[in-house]
Amino acid sequence: MAISEGVSLLGRIERLGEASKAEAARLIARIYEDGVVTRPEAEALFDLNQRLTGEDRVWDARFIEAICDFLLTREAPEGWITDEEADWLINRIRPDRGVCSETDIDLLLVLLRRAEGAPIRLSRFTLGAVSARICHRARADSEDVERMRRAIYASSGEGRTAVTRHEANILFATNDSVAFARNAPEWSSLFARAVANHLLSAAHPAPDTIEEAFDREAWLKDTSSDMGDVLARLTRRISEGSWFERVMYDPKKAARAREAAREAAAKAGAEVSDGEGDWLMRRLGFDKSISPAERALITFLREEAPGFVNGLAAR
């Protein structure tokens, strides 16, 4: 397909309004068969998508496939997203106002999943775009929760299997915007598991020694199952080493925390009171009403890592 044909069709779409849908369908069918060969063709396709995104699921799916094919197979190095390509994508997708479209976010998620490698800033941009969409819509529905889960998966390109502080901060900021909205139940579960993963891995004195135990995919893949098997290996270690120095920065408090953790482990998972759980959230710097997602985090830690929670709650 010559680029002049793509631009010409774009001009006709602008003139014909609703009649453009049939022409766009013919264009995307041809692109789907032949592929996007040049950057100008990809630019023209993005221009078309700005007008048609969300109107036709076939268009959305084929647009995503065409851009993925172009970036991962037509441009070198094959299978990788370069710094220059990441900048181009971000500049094409970043909205002048409002938030990224559903189709653009899905394009980013598919690209990050398929690519052998991509710049960190692209995965961070994607995570931020999903967060902005949820905040803009003032609720986290099931589809956007799944997008957030996929974005956190994609962010593992930062070189850590565990959830990072940046990702945890994004989750807290997102939850602050939708804390008491009618969110999908999956939101609280995803939030709790991801933040707990970050807290426990950040506190562990040497998380790389048991890297697979903190693997984000194991924690987030099935939000309906318990984490007993994954955390069983950690329970014995919570009262050992320098876990609590990593989050308290006070040797005396850390020593009391280790003792409380040891006692909790000896009691085979003694319950933590609501007051202690609320204190945990204050300890993390969130002096406000506890949202359902934050309550889910407290409950998750209380049930799965009582030694850790009791240690944090030690005075």
Helices and strands as residue ranges (DSSP letters): H 3-16, G 17-19, H 20-34, H 39-52, H 57-69, I 70-74, H 83-93, H 102-114, H 120-137, H 142-154, G 155-158, H 165-178, H 185-203, G 207-214, H 216-220, H 228-235, H 245-248, H 251-266, H 274-283, H 292-304, H 306-313
